Amino acid sequence: MTIQTHTPADVPAKNTKNTTGLIADAHDRDKGKDGRGATTVADGVVAKIAGIAIQEIPGVHALGGGAARAIGNLREKVGQKDLTQGVNVEVGQTQVAVDVTLVVEYPHPLQEVADNARNAVYTAIEDLVGMEVTEVNVTITDIHVPSEDADADDAEREPRVA
């Protein structure tokens, strides 16, 4: 779980006056910047936001490596979709680092798809979660060629021999 406060944990606490004029300690400031409470964002929520943002990028066929995609296909058949598949996040107090594994549609330029995915993750996490993204590492594990699927479907429908 991540607790997002607006005071970095590594900054030494200083006594400050609160709205009543009394001295506030570090514990009072950890309740959020306006003193009404802290916001806690679970790591899975950050990963899900990143996964949703990436799936909307043209040229992204799937998220995750081969085994993750196979398990994901099984989940989809029973009506569950894992939006965090292929996304790994490391969440700190105020910063997030993201690792993404994806499959790109042929003939989309790999670097362009990776850059677009990276930009989408930065924008989504910074806008929706309000945390700073330090890095987004993109690993492309495969290229999806649409004709491979069409050939496989035809082979299942028509017998090869009479």
N, C-alpha and C positions, 0 to 999 in steps of 0.2 A: 504494500500500500504506500501511497505517496501523500505526504502532507504538504500542501502548498501554502507557504507563508510568504510574506513580502519582506522579511528580514532574513538574510542568509544566515545559516546556522554557524558558520565559521567567523562571523563578526562578533567581537566581544560585546556583551550587553552593557548598555549605558542606562543610567537612571534618567527617565524623562518624565515630564509632568503630563498627566492625562487631562481629560476635559474638566475634571473637578478640581484641578490644581494640585492633586496629590501626586507623590512620586510613584511611578509605575515601574515594576521590575520586568525582566525578560519574559517571565511567564505570562504576564498580561499582554505583551506585544505578540506572543505566539497565537493569540486568538484571532488573528487577521489584521489587516491594515486599518480597519475601521473599528476594531474592538468588539465586533458582534459575533465572532466565531471564525474558526479555520475551515478551509475547504480541503477535503481529502479526496484524491482521485486515484482509483485503483489502477495498477499497471495494465490489467486486461482492458480497461476502458481506453487507455492511450493506444494500445495495440489495435483495438477494434477501429478506432478513428483513423489510424494510419492505413489499415487494411481497406476500409471503405473508400478512402481518398484514392488509393492506388488502383482499385478496380475500375474506376471511372476514366482512367488514362487510355487513350487510343493506342493500340499495339500491345497492351498487356493481355495475354491469354489466360494466365493462371498465376496464383501465388504458391510458393513452396516448391520443395524438391520433389523427386519422383515418389518417394514413400508417402510424403505428406499429401500429395495430390491424389494418390490411390485411396488413402483413408478419407480424404475430403469427398471423393466421388461416392464412396459408400455412405457417408453421412448425408449427402444430398439426396440419395435414393430413399432415405427414410425421413426426409423432410427437414433435416437440420443442416445449416450451412455454417462453417467455421470462418468467420470474418477475420480472425487473427492468424489464419494459416499462412505460413511463410513470413510472418512479421515477428521480430523479437525486439523488445524495448528494454532499455535500462533507464529507470526513472529515479532521479535524485530529488532533492528538496525543491529546486527551482528549474532544473534542466532535464532534458531527455535526449538519449542517443538511440537511434533506430537502425536495425539491420533488416533488410528486405531481400527475400529470395523470390525470383519470378521467372516466368516463361514468356517470351516475346513472340508475337505473331509475325510470321514471314510475310512480306518483305520490309517491315518497319525498321528504320535505322536504330540499332541497339543503343547507341549513346544518347540519341534523342529521347527514346522511351525511358531510359534510366534517368536522364535529367528531368523529364516531365514528372516522373514518379517522385523523385527527390523533392522537386518544388511543391508538389501536391501535399506531401507529408509535412514539409516545413509549414506551409500555409494552414493546413487543417489543424495541426497540433498547436501552433502558436495562436490561431484565432479561436478555436473551440476550447482548448484546455487552458490557454494562457501561460504556458511554460515555454522557456527558451529551448530550441532544438539545437544541440551542439553539432550533431552530424547525422547524416543518413547514408548508410553504406548499402549499395545495391549490388546484388549478385545475380547474374543471369545464368541460369542452369541449363536452359534448353530453348530451342526455337520451335514453335508449332507451325507446321506446314499444313494448311487446310486440305490439300489434295490427299494427304496420308489418311485422314479420317474418311474422306469420300471413298477411297479405294477399299478401306476396311469394311465400310458399310456395304459396298457392292459385293464384296467377297462373301459376306454373310448371307446375302439375299439370293445369290445365284450359285449353283453348284459349279465347281471347276471342271468336273467330268460328267459324262452322261452315262 
